[in-house]
Amino acid sequence: MSSPFPSSLATARTGRIAWVFDTKGVRNIWLADPPVFAARQLTNYANDDGNEISSVRLTPDGRKVLYVRGSEINSAGEVADPTSNDQIRKQEVWAADTERSDPPRLLGEMGCDREGCEDLEVSPDGRWAVWAARRQLWIAPVNGGLPAKPLMGYIRGDNARPRWSPDSRRIAFVSDRGDHSFIGIIEVGRNHLLWMAPSVDRDLMPRWSFDGGQVVWIRVRGRMTKPALLPVEVHPWAIWTGDPQSGLAKQVWHSGSTLESSFPSWGAERAFNFGKDRIIFAYEKNGWNHLYSIPPTGGIERLLTPGEFDVEHVALSTDGSALIYSSNQTGADPRDADRRHIWTVPANGGTPRALSSGEGSEYEPIETGDGRFVVCFGSGARTSKMPYVLIAGNRKLIAGEALPADFPSDKLVEPTQVIFRSEDGWTIHGQLFLPTVNHGPAPGLLFLHGGLRNRQMLLGFHYMQYYHNAYAENQYLASLGYVVLSVNYRNGTMYGRKFREVPDSGPGGASDYQDVLAAAEYLRALPQVDKTRVGLWGGSYGGYLTALGLARNSDVFSAGVDMHGVHDWSQWGEIGRMDNAIDIREARERAFASSPDAAITSWKSHVLLISGDDDRNVSFSQTVDLAQRLRAQKVPFEQLVFPDEIHEFLLWRNWISAYEATSDFFERVLKHGEKIPLSR
């Protein structure tokens, strides 16, 4: 975990690229220019202070970089601050000159309370920045000459997702009104607002045509508000286009009426775009997340990426004629199902062409603004995530000097792809870490990733920082002599829609727990594993499955580490919409039966509970409640609580503390059989 973690890749029309390096919690912006891509650090922040940097944007001429710095706020307006001494600031928009050493300029406050905010946008003429803050849109000159101000008078709703027109005269945005949403068009400087065909449905993702004469967006049918729930709910959707001057609009495409034709719950935002002469979107009508396109006037959709694989990160080429994307398409090497490579395909159809291949993974591609290169992030089994430029099918490392000299690549193991079946027939993929030194049967560990219907662990370092860290921990545990199996259980991505959208999993029946048991059976059958010493660990949804394993099968799992897991689904606010039950009462009963709390009387195994008490994803009360239940059952447990820390820890030192505590717990309890005293 000593390597820098890169994120937020951006480019300018000049071809210059920018990104963030998080080095042991110290976040800074780096730059590189084609064709050599020699890298240099731009900003000079110096502390592991929890101030994240995101939404990196370059002006078209590449002479200024804009970014958001600071931590998220919750619904009460509180800034997440695990330093507990006001080192962390509310999210703010900053601008820095790329050619001068002047200190960055504060443009204004952002304060995002939505996960994954990427609402900062620079005008195509490079003069203005717009962003969402306090449910309104704000604007400021990039040069910092004037203070930020609301884009126009008060607009009801949560107004966000701004998009500039190509001539920098208009901004399209989404106004979320709770059970419906509108697409609005604001003429900059005129205080004029136009709603595009407002309806009772949800309008999302506005995009401009290349000439600025049209706006395209997605309309998802609204939902009924009623106590009863449908066993299976279809979410029809359509594509609309409109004239941003008159507001006249029409539907140009609509989905089918089957479950597979529902609006994709994953990947739609990244894929949707308005190319030079085609509208591009993600669609799952054949059971896989693929790219399609239609003419702006509408028509039958054209499949661009056929095959049994899923498309993930998608970018439009600079001239709008092609798509560049990552996928887990397999060819000669079936292991690519658990990797990523970069491909390109013309937006109007043609044969996809691979831009990368090999033992590693490549993802999050963009074409440089001058149209000459494709840059991306990539990693491998022994190499952490770093920026690369793709040249003639090979990847060339950018900023290699940022890697620490003592990064232990030569001591890491190459995980093996394993495939097994659960009891009810699902095919499950996993990554097996075998220790290089074996002194007889070793303790075995399952790792269970988090996320609900949006995660897959890879045969190498992950592109998300949370799982990049988890992969590092699995490597560390293997170095200590454990046999580790990382499990891609049902509900995850990249194995098709049916695998991802399993209605009786989690709170709907915990069917995915069968995959955990199948993984344990596979692990215990290995000759390298002592089947009497098997544990499991994971965070978030992985923490839920860890706790479920300890509660239901203490005869199989001797110990576990549960990081901020869910322990009672019936207390989850959106339970009624996460389930395939007939009514709310049945939904809650089924949710509780699917929870670790329901099996607490059979829980005997030792556990370490880890959580931050300002968690905005999984309420800390889930861990508080479980601890009291364990005490009542006289189950030994240890705890590590980080005051004011959130779900994805902001401080690098807290990740280190959590992972050191995890390895220490397994060393004492699983490997050496130490008995933990009861917590009182």
C-alpha positions as CSV (number, residue, x, y, z in Angstrom):
1,M,0.0,0.0,0.0
2,S,3.0,2.3,-0.3
3,S,2.5,2.9,-4.1
4,P,0.7,6.0,-5.3
5,F,-3.0,5.5,-6.2
6,P,-4.0,7.4,-9.4
7,S,-7.5,8.7,-10.2
8,S,-9.5,11.3,-12.0
9,L,-7.7,11.2,-15.4
10,A,-8.4,14.3,-17.6
11,T,-7.1,15.8,-20.9
12,A,-6.9,19.1,-22.7
13,R,-7.2,19.8,-26.5
14,T,-3.4,20.2,-26.5
15,G,-3.1,16.6,-25.5
16,R,-1.9,17.4,-22.0
17,I,-3.2,15.0,-19.3
18,A,-3.7,15.5,-15.6
19,W,-4.6,13.1,-12.8
20,V,-4.4,12.7,-9.0
21,F,-1.8,10.7,-7.1
22,D,-2.7,9.6,-3.6
23,T,0.6,8.7,-1.9
24,K,0.0,7.3,1.6
25,G,-2.9,9.7,2.0
26,V,-1.1,12.8,0.5
27,R,-3.1,13.8,-2.6
28,N,-1.6,15.9,-5.4
29,I,-2.2,16.7,-9.1
30,W,0.3,15.5,-11.7
31,L,0.6,16.5,-15.4
32,A,2.2,15.0,-18.5
33,D,2.5,16.2,-22.1
34,P,2.6,14.2,-25.3
35,P,4.4,12.6,-27.0
36,V,6.9,11.8,-24.3
37,F,4.5,12.1,-21.4
38,A,7.2,13.1,-18.9
39,A,5.4,13.6,-15.7
40,R,5.6,16.4,-13.1
41,Q,3.9,17.2,-9.9
42,L,1.8,20.4,-9.9
43,T,0.4,20.9,-6.4
44,N,2.3,20.6,-3.2
45,Y,-0.1,19.3,-0.5
46,A,2.0,17.5,2.1
47,N,-0.1,15.7,4.7
48,D,-2.3,12.6,5.2
49,D,-5.1,14.9,6.2
50,G,-8.2,13.3,4.6
51,N,-8.7,16.0,2.0
52,E,-9.6,14.2,-1.1
53,I,-9.0,15.6,-4.6
54,S,-11.6,14.8,-7.3
55,S,-13.2,16.1,-10.5
56,V,-10.0,17.1,-12.1
57,R,-10.6,19.2,-15.2
58,L,-8.2,21.0,-17.6
59,T,-9.1,24.1,-19.6
60,P,-9.0,23.4,-23.4
61,D,-5.6,25.1,-23.7
62,G,-4.2,23.0,-20.8
63,R,-2.9,26.1,-19.0
64,K,-5.2,25.7,-15.9
65,V,-6.4,22.8,-14.0
66,L,-9.5,22.8,-11.8
67,Y,-10.4,20.4,-9.1
68,V,-12.5,19.7,-6.0
69,R,-10.7,19.4,-2.7
70,G,-12.1,18.5,0.7
71,S,-14.5,15.9,2.1
72,E,-18.1,15.1,1.6
73,I,-20.9,16.4,3.8
74,N,-23.8,14.4,5.2
75,S,-27.5,15.4,5.1
76,A,-27.0,17.5,8.2
77,G,-24.3,19.5,6.5
78,E,-21.5,17.9,8.6
79,V,-18.0,17.5,7.1
80,A,-16.4,14.1,7.5
81,D,-13.3,14.8,9.6
82,P,-11.6,11.7,11.1
83,T,-8.7,14.0,12.1
84,S,-11.1,15.5,14.7
85,N,-9.2,18.7,14.7
86,D,-10.6,20.7,11.7
87,Q,-7.9,19.7,9.3
88,I,-10.5,18.7,6.7
89,R,-12.4,21.3,4.8
90,K,-15.8,21.1,3.2
91,Q,-15.4,20.5,-0.6
92,E,-14.2,23.5,-2.4
93,V,-13.4,24.2,-6.1
94,W,-9.8,25.3,-6.8
95,A,-7.9,26.4,-9.9
96,A,-4.2,26.2,-10.5
97,D,-1.9,27.5,-13.3
98,T,0.0,24.7,-15.0
99,E,2.7,27.0,-16.4
100,R,3.4,29.1,-13.3
101,S,4.2,28.4,-9.6
102,D,1.4,30.6,-8.3
103,P,-0.6,29.0,-5.4
104,P,-4.0,27.5,-6.3
105,R,-6.9,29.9,-6.3
106,L,-10.2,29.2,-4.4
107,L,-13.1,29.6,-6.7
108,G,-15.9,28.6,-4.3
109,E,-17.6,26.1,-2.1
110,M,-19.0,22.8,-3.4
111,G,-20.2,20.7,-0.5
112,C,-21.4,17.5,-2.2
113,D,-23.6,15.1,-0.3
114,R,-24.0,12.6,-3.1
115,E,-21.7,9.6,-3.7
116,G,-19.5,9.9,-6.8
117,C,-20.0,13.7,-7.4
118,E,-18.4,14.7,-10.6
119,D,-20.4,17.9,-11.1
120,L,-17.5,20.4,-11.9
121,E,-17.5,21.4,-15.6
122,V,-15.3,23.9,-17.5
123,S,-16.8,25.8,-20.4
124,P,-15.4,24.9,-23.9
125,D,-14.0,28.4,-24.2
126,G,-12.0,27.8,-21.0
127,R,-13.4,30.9,-19.3
128,W,-16.0,29.6,-16.8
129,A,-16.5,26.8,-14.3
130,V,-19.9,25.6,-13.2
131,W,-20.7,23.2,-10.4
132,A,-23.5,22.0,-8.1
133,A,-23.6,23.2,-4.5
134,R,-26.4,23.4,-1.9
135,R,-28.9,22.0,-4.5
136,Q,-28.2,24.9,-6.9
137,L,-25.8,25.5,-9.8
138,W,-22.9,28.0,-9.2
139,I,-20.6,29.7,-11.7
140,A,-17.3,31.5,-11.4
141,P,-14.6,32.7,-13.9
142,V,-11.7,30.3,-14.1
143,N,-9.2,33.1,-13.5
144,G,-10.7,33.8,-10.1
145,G,-11.4,37.4,-10.9
146,L,-15.0,37.3,-9.5
147,P,-16.5,35.3,-6.6
148,A,-18.7,32.4,-7.4
149,K,-22.4,33.1,-7.6
150,P,-25.6,31.2,-8.3
151,L,-26.0,30.6,-12.0
152,M,-29.5,32.1,-11.8
153,G,-32.3,32.7,-9.2
154,Y,-33.5,29.9,-7.0
155,I,-34.6,26.7,-8.8
156,R,-36.6,24.2,-6.8
157,G,-35.2,20.7,-6.5
158,D,-31.7,19.2,-6.3
159,N,-30.1,20.7,-9.3
160,A,-26.9,19.0,-10.6
161,R,-25.1,17.3,-13.5
162,P,-24.4,20.5,-15.5
163,R,-23.3,20.2,-19.1
164,W,-22.0,23.1,-21.3
165,S,-23.1,23.6,-24.8
166,P,-20.2,23.5,-27.4
167,D,-20.5,27.3,-27.8
168,S,-20.3,27.9,-24.0
169,R,-23.7,29.9,-24.1
170,R,-26.0,27.3,-22.5
171,I,-25.9,24.8,-19.7
172,A,-28.1,21.7,-19.5
173,F,-28.7,20.1,-16.1
174,V,-30.9,17.7,-14.1
175,S,-33.4,19.0,-11.6
176,D,-34.3,16.1,-9.3
177,R,-37.7,16.6,-7.6
178,G,-37.7,13.3,-5.7
179,D,-40.2,11.1,-7.5
180,H,-39.5,12.8,-10.9
181,S,-36.9,14.9,-12.5
182,F,-36.6,17.5,-15.4
183,I,-33.9,18.5,-17.9
184,G,-33.4,22.3,-17.8
185,I,-31.5,24.6,-20.2
186,I,-30.1,27.9,-18.8
187,E,-28.8,30.6,-21.1
188,V,-25.7,31.9,-19.3
189,G,-25.9,35.6,-18.5
190,R,-29.6,36.0,-19.5
191,N,-31.2,34.4,-16.4
192,H,-33.4,32.4,-18.8
193,L,-34.6,28.9,-17.9
194,L,-36.2,26.4,-20.3
195,W,-37.7,23.0,-19.3
196,M,-37.4,20.3,-21.9
197,A,-40.7,18.4,-22.2
198,P,-41.3,18.1,-18.5
199,S,-43.2,14.9,-17.5
200,V,-44.1,12.6,-14.6
201,D,-41.0,10.5,-15.3
202,R,-37.3,10.7,-14.5
203,D,-35.2,12.6,-17.0
204,L,-31.5,12.0,-16.7
205,M,-28.0,12.5,-18.3
206,P,-28.3,15.5,-20.7
207,R,-25.8,15.5,-23.5
208,W,-25.2,18.0,-26.3
209,S,-24.8,17.3,-30.0
210,F,-21.4,18.3,-31.5
211,D,-23.0,21.4,-33.2
212,G,-25.0,22.3,-30.1
213,G,-28.3,22.2,-32.0
214,Q,-29.7,19.3,-30.0
215,V,-29.9,18.0,-26.5
216,V,-30.4,14.3,-25.9
217,W,-31.3,12.6,-22.6
218,I,-32.7,9.4,-21.0
219,R,-36.2,9.2,-19.7
220,V,-37.0,6.4,-17.2
221,R,-40.6,5.7,-16.5
222,G,-41.8,6.8,-13.0
223,R,-42.7,4.4,-10.2
224,M,-46.0,3.8,-8.4
225,T,-46.1,4.8,-4.7
226,K,-47.9,2.0,-2.9
227,P,-47.4,-0.5,-0.1
228,A,-47.5,-3.6,-2.3
229,L,-44.5,-4.5,-4.4
230,L,-44.4,-6.4,-7.6
231,P,-42.4,-9.7,-7.5
232,V,-40.4,-8.5,-10.5
233,E,-40.3,-4.9,-11.6
234,V,-39.5,-3.9,-15.2
235,H,-38.1,-0.4,-15.7
236,P,-38.9,0.8,-19.2
237,W,-36.9,3.7,-20.6
238,A,-36.5,5.9,-23.7
239,I,-34.2,8.3,-25.4
240,W,-35.4,11.8,-26.1
241,T,-34.0,14.7,-28.2
242,G,-35.0,18.3,-28.2
243,D,-34.3,21.8,-29.5
244,P,-32.6,23.8,-26.7
245,Q,-34.0,27.1,-28.0
246,S,-37.6,26.2,-28.5
247,G,-37.9,23.3,-26.0
248,L,-39.6,21.2,-28.6
249,A,-38.7,17.5,-28.0
250,K,-39.6,14.0,-29.1
251,Q,-38.9,10.4,-28.3
252,V,-36.4,8.8,-30.7
253,W,-36.0,5.4,-29.2
254,H,-37.6,3.2,-26.5
255,S,-36.6,0.0,-24.7
256,G,-38.4,-3.3,-24.9
257,S,-40.8,-4.5,-22.2
258,T,-38.8,-7.5,-20.9
259,L,-36.9,-7.6,-17.6
260,E,-33.6,-7.6,-19.6
261,S,-34.7,-4.5,-21.4
262,S,-35.0,-2.5,-18.1
263,F,-32.9,0.6,-17.6
264,P,-29.4,-0.7,-16.7
265,S,-28.7,-0.3,-13.0
266,W,-25.0,-0.2,-13.7
267,G,-22.9,1.4,-16.4
268,A,-25.5,3.7,-18.0
269,E,-23.9,7.0,-17.0
270,R,-20.5,6.2,-18.4
271,A,-21.8,4.9,-21.7
272,F,-24.4,7.5,-22.7
273,N,-23.2,10.1,-25.2
274,F,-23.9,12.1,-28.3
275,G,-21.2,11.3,-30.9
276,K,-20.6,13.0,-34.2
277,D,-23.6,11.5,-35.9
278,R,-24.8,8.8,-33.5
279,I,-26.3,8.5,-30.0
280,I,-24.5,5.9,-27.9
281,F,-25.9,4.1,-25.0
282,A,-25.6,0.9,-22.8
283,Y,-28.4,-1.7,-23.1
284,E,-28.8,-5.2,-21.7
285,K,-31.5,-6.7,-23.9
286,N,-29.4,-9.7,-24.7
287,G,-28.4,-10.2,-21.0
288,W,-25.0,-8.4,-21.2
289,N,-24.1,-4.8,-20.7
290,H,-23.2,-3.7,-24.3
291,L,-22.9,-0.6,-26.3
292,Y,-25.5,0.4,-28.9
293,S,-26.0,3.4,-31.2
294,I,-28.8,5.0,-33.2
295,P,-29.0,8.0,-35.5
296,P,-30.1,11.3,-33.9
297,T,-33.4,10.9,-35.8
298,G,-34.0,7.6,-34.1
299,G,-34.4,4.0,-35.5
300,I,-33.5,0.5,-34.6
301,E,-30.5,0.2,-32.2
302,R,-27.3,-1.2,-33.6
303,L,-25.2,-3.5,-31.4
304,L,-21.6,-2.4,-31.3
305,T,-20.0,-4.9,-28.9
306,P,-21.4,-8.4,-29.4
307,G,-20.4,-11.3,-27.2
308,E,-20.7,-12.8,-23.7
309,F,-18.9,-10.1,-21.7
310,D,-19.7,-6.7,-20.1
311,V,-18.5,-3.3,-21.1
312,E,-17.5,-1.0,-18.3
313,H,-15.5,2.3,-18.7
314,V,-16.5,4.1,-22.0
315,A,-15.1,7.3,-23.6
316,L,-15.9,9.0,-26.8
317,S,-13.1,9.7,-29.3
318,T,-12.1,13.4,-29.7
319,D,-13.8,13.6,-33.1
320,G,-16.9,11.7,-31.9
321,S,-16.7,9.0,-34.5
322,A,-15.5,6.1,-32.2
323,L,-15.8,4.6,-28.7
324,I,-13.0,3.5,-26.5
325,Y,-14.0,1.2,-23.7
326,S,-12.8,-1.5,-21.3
327,S,-14.3,-4.9,-21.1
328,N,-13.6,-8.4,-19.9
329,Q,-13.9,-10.0,-23.3
330,T,-12.2,-13.3,-23.5
331,G,-10.3,-14.7,-26.5
332,A,-7.4,-17.1,-26.3
333,D,-7.0,-16.5,-22.6
334,P,-10.1,-17.3,-20.5
335,R,-8.5,-15.5,-17.5
336,D,-9.4,-12.3,-19.2
337,A,-13.0,-12.7,-17.8
338,D,-11.4,-11.5,-14.6
339,R,-9.3,-8.7,-16.1
340,R,-9.9,-5.6,-18.2
341,H,-8.5,-4.6,-21.6
342,I,-9.1,-1.6,-23.8
343,W,-11.0,-1.8,-27.1
344,T,-12.3,0.6,-29.7
345,V,-15.2,0.4,-32.2
346,P,-16.7,2.9,-34.7
347,A,-19.8,4.6,-33.3
348,N,-21.8,3.6,-36.4
349,G,-20.8,0.0,-36.2
350,G,-17.9,-2.3,-37.2
351,T,-15.6,-4.9,-35.7
352,P,-14.2,-4.0,-32.3
353,R,-10.4,-3.8,-32.2
354,A,-8.2,-4.5,-29.1
355,L,-5.9,-1.7,-28.0
356,S,-4.4,-3.6,-25.2
357,S,-3.9,-7.2,-24.1
358,G,-1.7,-9.4,-21.9
359,E,-1.4,-10.5,-18.3
360,G,-2.4,-7.2,-16.7
361,S,-5.6,-5.1,-16.8
362,E,-6.2,-1.7,-18.4
363,Y,-9.2,0.5,-17.7
364,E,-10.7,4.1,-17.5
365,P,-9.4,5.1,-21.0
366,I,-9.6,8.5,-22.6
367,E,-8.3,9.8,-25.9
368,T,-6.0,12.8,-25.5
369,G,-7.6,16.0,-26.6
370,D,-5.4,16.2,-29.7
371,G,-6.7,12.9,-30.8
372,R,-3.2,11.3,-31.1
373,F,-3.0,8.9,-28.1
374,V,-5.2,6.7,-25.8
375,V,-4.2,7.0,-22.2
376,C,-5.6,4.9,-19.3
377,F,-4.9,3.4,-16.0
378,G,-3.6,-0.1,-15.6
379,S,-2.3,-2.7,-13.2
380,G,-1.2,-6.3,-12.8
381,A,-0.8,-9.0,-10.3
382,R,2.4,-7.6,-9.0
383,T,2.1,-4.0,-10.3
384,S,-0.1,-1.4,-8.7
385,K,-2.5,0.9,-10.6
386,M,-0.6,3.5,-12.6
387,P,-1.2,5.7,-15.7
388,Y,-0.2,4.4,-19.1
389,V,-0.2,5.5,-22.8
390,L,-1.2,2.8,-25.3
391,I,1.1,2.6,-28.3
392,A,0.8,-0.2,-30.9
393,G,-0.9,-2.6,-28.6
394,N,1.6,-2.1,-25.7
395,R,1.3,0.1,-22.7
396,K,4.0,2.5,-21.7
397,L,4.3,3.5,-18.1
398,I,3.8,7.2,-17.2
399,A,5.3,8.7,-14.0
400,G,7.3,5.5,-13.1
401,E,9.5,7.7,-10.9
402,A,6.6,8.1,-8.5
403,L,6.8,4.4,-7.5
404,P,8.6,3.7,-4.3
405,A,12.0,1.9,-4.8
406,D,11.1,-0.6,-2.1
407,F,7.6,-1.6,-3.5
408,P,7.7,-5.4,-3.1
409,S,6.7,-6.6,-6.6
410,D,9.1,-9.5,-6.5
411,K,7.5,-10.8,-3.3
412,L,3.9,-10.7,-4.5
413,V,2.2,-13.8,-5.8
414,E,0.3,-14.3,-9.1
415,P,-3.3,-15.2,-8.1
416,T,-4.8,-18.2,-10.0
417,Q,-8.2,-18.0,-11.6
418,V,-10.5,-20.6,-10.1
419,I,-14.0,-21.5,-11.1
420,F,-16.5,-23.6,-9.1
421,R,-20.2,-24.1,-8.8
422,S,-22.5,-23.3,-5.9
423,E,-25.1,-25.8,-4.7
424,D,-27.9,-24.2,-6.8
425,G,-25.9,-24.3,-10.0
426,W,-24.3,-20.8,-10.3
427,T,-20.8,-20.6,-11.8
428,I,-18.6,-18.6,-9.5
429,H,-15.2,-17.1,-10.2
430,G,-12.5,-16.5,-7.7
431,Q,-8.8,-15.6,-7.3
432,L,-6.6,-17.9,-5.3
433,F,-3.5,-16.6,-3.5
434,L,-1.1,-19.4,-2.6
435,P,1.7,-18.6,-0.2
436,T,5.2,-19.1,-1.6
437,V,6.3,-20.8,1.6
438,N,4.3,-23.8,2.8
439,H,5.1,-25.6,6.1
440,G,2.2,-28.1,5.8
441,P,-1.5,-27.4,5.7
442,A,-2.0,-23.7,6.2
443,P,-5.0,-21.7,7.5
444,G,-7.4,-20.7,4.7
445,L,-9.2,-17.3,4.3
446,L,-12.1,-16.2,2.1
447,F,-12.2,-12.6,1.0
448,L,-15.7,-11.2,0.2
449,H,-15.8,-7.9,-1.6
450,G,-18.4,-5.2,-0.9
451,G,-20.9,-3.4,-3.2
452,L,-24.3,-4.5,-4.2
453,R,-24.5,-5.3,-7.9
454,N,-21.5,-3.2,-8.9
455,R,-18.2,-5.0,-8.0
456,Q,-15.8,-7.6,-9.4
457,M,-12.4,-8.5,-8.0
458,L,-9.6,-8.9,-10.6
459,L,-6.5,-11.0,-11.1
460,G,-4.5,-8.0,-10.0
461,F,-4.6,-4.7,-8.3
462,H,-8.1,-3.1,-8.6
463,Y,-9.1,0.2,-10.2
464,M,-11.1,1.3,-7.1
465,Q,-9.0,2.4,-4.2
466,Y,-11.0,0.5,-1.6
467,Y,-10.4,-2.8,-3.4
468,H,-6.8,-1.8,-4.5
469,N,-6.2,-1.8,-0.7
470,A,-8.0,-5.0,-0.2
471,Y,-6.0,-6.7,-2.9
472,A,-2.8,-5.5,-1.2
473,E,-4.1,-7.0,2.1
474,N,-4.8,-10.3,0.5
475,Q,-1.2,-10.3,-0.9
476,Y,0.1,-9.5,2.6
477,L,-2.0,-12.3,4.2
478,A,-0.6,-14.7,1.6
479,S,3.0,-13.6,2.5
480,L,2.1,-14.6,6.1
481,G,1.3,-18.1,5.0
482,Y,-2.5,-18.0,4.5
483,V,-4.2,-19.5,1.5
484,V,-6.6,-16.8,0.4
485,L,-9.6,-17.2,-1.9
486,S,-11.2,-13.9,-3.1
487,V,-14.8,-14.7,-4.2
488,N,-16.8,-13.0,-7.0
489,Y,-20.2,-14.2,-5.7
490,R,-23.5,-13.6,-7.5
491,N,-24.7,-9.9,-7.4
492,G,-21.4,-8.8,-9.0
493,T,-20.7,-7.3,-12.3
494,M,-19.1,-8.5,-15.6
495,Y,-20.8,-12.0,-15.7
496,G,-24.0,-10.8,-17.3
497,R,-27.3,-9.2,-16.1
498,K,-28.8,-12.4,-14.6
499,F,-25.7,-12.9,-12.4
500,R,-25.9,-9.3,-11.2
501,E,-29.6,-8.9,-10.7
502,V,-30.5,-11.8,-8.5
503,P,-33.8,-11.0,-6.7
504,D,-33.4,-13.6,-3.9
505,S,-29.9,-12.5,-2.8
506,G,-29.1,-10.3,0.1
507,P,-32.2,-9.0,1.9
508,G,-34.4,-11.0,-0.6
509,G,-33.2,-14.4,0.7
510,A,-29.4,-14.4,1.0
511,S,-29.1,-16.9,-1.9
512,D,-25.6,-15.5,-2.5
513,Y,-24.5,-17.1,0.8
514,Q,-24.5,-20.4,-1.1
515,D,-21.6,-19.0,-3.1
516,V,-19.7,-18.4,0.2
517,L,-20.3,-22.0,1.3
518,A,-19.2,-23.3,-2.1
519,A,-16.0,-21.2,-1.9
520,A,-15.4,-22.6,1.6
521,E,-15.9,-26.1,0.4
522,Y,-13.5,-25.5,-2.5
523,L,-10.9,-23.9,-0.1
524,R,-11.1,-26.7,2.5
525,A,-10.6,-29.4,-0.2
526,L,-7.2,-27.9,-1.2
527,P,-4.3,-30.0,0.0
528,Q,-2.5,-26.8,1.1
529,V,-5.3,-25.9,3.5
530,D,-6.0,-27.0,7.1
531,K,-9.8,-27.3,6.9
532,T,-10.1,-26.9,10.7
533,R,-8.7,-23.4,10.4
534,V,-10.7,-21.4,7.9
535,G,-11.7,-17.8,8.3
536,L,-13.3,-15.0,6.3
537,W,-13.1,-11.3,6.0
538,G,-14.7,-8.4,4.0
539,G,-16.1,-4.9,4.2
540,S,-19.6,-3.4,3.6
541,Y,-21.6,-6.1,1.8
542,G,-18.6,-8.3,2.3
543,G,-18.8,-7.5,6.0
544,Y,-22.5,-8.7,5.8
545,L,-21.5,-12.0,4.2
546,T,-18.6,-12.4,6.7
547,A,-21.0,-11.9,9.7
548,L,-23.6,-14.3,8.0
549,G,-20.9,-17.0,7.7
550,L,-19.9,-16.7,11.3
551,A,-23.6,-16.6,12.5
552,R,-24.8,-19.5,10.4
553,N,-21.7,-21.7,10.1
554,S,-19.3,-21.3,13.0
555,D,-18.6,-25.0,12.4
556,V,-17.0,-24.0,9.1
557,F,-15.6,-20.6,9.9
558,S,-13.4,-20.3,13.0
559,A,-12.9,-16.5,12.9
560,G,-13.7,-13.5,10.8
561,V,-13.1,-9.8,10.4
562,D,-16.2,-7.8,9.7
563,M,-15.6,-4.2,8.4
564,H,-18.7,-1.9,8.5
565,G,-21.1,-4.7,7.5
566,V,-24.8,-4.8,7.4
567,H,-26.3,-7.1,10.2
568,D,-30.0,-6.4,10.0
569,W,-31.5,-5.8,6.6
570,S,-34.9,-5.1,8.1
571,Q,-33.5,-1.8,9.4
572,W,-32.3,-0.8,5.9
573,G,-34.3,2.3,4.7
574,E,-34.8,1.1,1.1
575,I,-35.6,-2.5,2.0
576,G,-38.9,-2.4,0.2
577,R,-37.2,-1.6,-3.1
578,M,-34.3,-4.1,-2.7
579,D,-36.5,-7.2,-2.5
580,N,-38.8,-9.4,-4.6
581,A,-41.4,-9.7,-1.9
582,I,-45.2,-9.1,-2.2
583,D,-45.6,-6.5,0.5
584,I,-43.6,-4.5,3.0
585,R,-44.3,-6.8,5.9
586,E,-43.1,-9.9,4.1
587,A,-40.2,-7.9,2.8
588,R,-39.1,-7.0,6.3
589,E,-39.6,-10.5,7.6
590,R,-37.6,-12.0,4.7
591,A,-34.9,-9.3,5.2
592,F,-34.4,-10.1,8.8
593,A,-34.3,-13.8,8.1
594,S,-31.5,-13.1,5.6
595,S,-29.5,-11.2,8.2
596,P,-26.7,-12.3,10.6
597,D,-28.8,-11.1,13.5
598,A,-31.4,-13.8,12.7
599,A,-28.8,-16.6,13.3
600,I,-27.1,-15.0,16.3
601,T,-27.9,-17.9,18.6
602,S,-25.7,-20.2,16.6
603,W,-22.8,-17.7,16.4
604,K,-19.8,-19.2,18.3
605,S,-16.7,-18.0,16.4
606,H,-14.4,-15.1,17.3
607,V,-14.8,-11.9,15.3
608,L,-13.1,-8.5,14.9
609,L,-15.5,-5.6,14.2
610,I,-14.0,-2.6,12.4
611,S,-15.9,0.6,11.6
612,G,-15.9,4.4,11.5
613,D,-18.6,6.0,13.5
614,D,-19.4,8.6,10.8
615,D,-20.1,6.0,8.2
616,R,-22.6,7.5,5.6
617,N,-23.0,4.2,3.7
618,V,-23.8,1.7,6.4
619,S,-25.0,3.1,9.7
620,F,-22.6,2.7,12.6
621,S,-25.7,1.5,14.5
622,Q,-25.5,-1.8,12.6
623,T,-22.2,-2.5,14.4
624,V,-23.4,-1.1,17.7
625,D,-26.5,-3.4,17.6
626,L,-24.5,-6.5,16.6
627,A,-22.0,-6.0,19.5
628,Q,-24.8,-6.0,22.0
629,R,-26.2,-9.2,20.5
630,L,-22.8,-10.9,20.6
631,R,-22.4,-9.8,24.3
632,A,-25.8,-11.3,25.1
633,Q,-24.8,-14.6,23.5
634,K,-21.4,-14.5,25.2
635,V,-19.5,-14.5,21.8
636,P,-16.0,-13.2,22.1
637,F,-15.2,-10.2,19.9
638,E,-12.7,-7.4,19.5
639,Q,-13.4,-4.0,18.0
640,L,-11.5,-1.2,16.3
641,V,-13.6,2.0,16.0
642,F,-12.3,5.1,14.2
643,P,-14.0,8.3,15.5
644,D,-15.4,10.5,12.8
645,E,-14.2,8.2,10.0
646,I,-16.5,7.4,7.0
647,H,-17.1,4.2,5.0
648,E,-14.2,4.5,2.7
649,F,-11.6,5.7,5.2
650,L,-10.2,9.1,4.4
651,L,-7.0,8.7,6.3
652,W,-4.3,6.3,4.9
653,R,-3.1,5.6,8.4
654,N,-6.5,4.3,9.3
655,W,-6.4,1.8,6.4
656,I,-3.0,0.7,7.7
657,S,-4.3,0.4,11.3
658,A,-7.4,-1.6,10.1
659,Y,-5.3,-4.0,8.0
660,E,-2.6,-4.5,10.6
661,A,-5.4,-5.3,13.1
662,T,-6.9,-7.8,10.6
663,S,-3.6,-9.7,10.1
664,D,-2.8,-9.6,13.8
665,F,-6.3,-10.9,14.7
666,F,-5.9,-13.8,12.2
667,E,-2.4,-14.6,13.4
668,R,-3.5,-14.8,17.0
669,V,-6.9,-16.4,16.7
670,L,-6.9,-18.4,13.5
671,K,-3.3,-19.5,13.2
672,H,-2.4,-19.9,16.8
673,G,-5.8,-20.6,18.4
674,E,-5.8,-17.7,20.9
675,K,-9.0,-17.4,22.9
676,I,-10.4,-13.9,23.1
677,P,-11.8,-12.9,26.5
678,L,-15.5,-11.9,26.5
679,S,-16.3,-8.2,26.0
680,R,-18.2,-6.7,28.9
